[in-house]
């Protein structure tokens, strides 16, 4: 068989091929209607604007940066590490009491029992992890926290709540680091320093740092800067019904043509 013969058979059986392709496309369209819609809520966030730069504090011969280290701003990797762990999801599930929402198909609301075995927060953590995505844009230096769910409002709401929890988590760690730094500086300032000028200068710098730190603690966000909250999306990300139907029709048409050519040759 050569290509010319195959095209001749396809031309003769063109109507059957088209009908078969349409029939398969119709089945694909019907199937796509049974699939749950999936929506994505996205929060645009960035690392902390807060920073205590100890390198700028001059204590004469004392190098505090080498003694205590400078507190670095949370990076994208820090944010990703939080969501790679379990704590943020566990706290979210337990405090929001959403386990029955996550597994709504497995929860019998009328009888208040689980179908097919009880679910716990470990099961919920896995689902939330699979639904959460962290992306970093090198163009604008922003991190995009996305959450996908079958309900648009829930996708946006949970994305926002997870971002707030990440902010609280980083803020608490920043506060602990600040308090530890101040405690260490106070210890240094209280030691028996023979140089009176140096000791007075150190005490002055510590007091100045305490004032600046107190003002910083009053800021609304020391963890993450949320540039844009997630809003309920109007368009779903899945299923892409048009694409599914077109691809199925294409594959179905090719399969029908191949079968008809083989049958004719045999």
Buried (B, 14 or more C-beta within 10 A) or exposed (E): EEEEEBEEBBEEBEEBBEEBBEEBBEEBBEBBEEEEBBBBBBBBBBBBEBBBEBEEBEBEEBEBEEEBEBBEBBEBEBBBEBBEEBEBBBBBBEEEEBBBBBBEEBBEEEEEEBEEEEBEBEBBBEBBBEBBBBEBEEEEEBBBBBBBBBBBEBBBBBBBBBBBBBBBBBBEBBBEBBEEBBEEBEEBBEEEBEEEEBBEBBBEBBEEBEEEBEEBBEEEBBBBBBEEBBBEBEEBEBBEBEEBBEEBBEBBBEBBBEBBBEEBEE
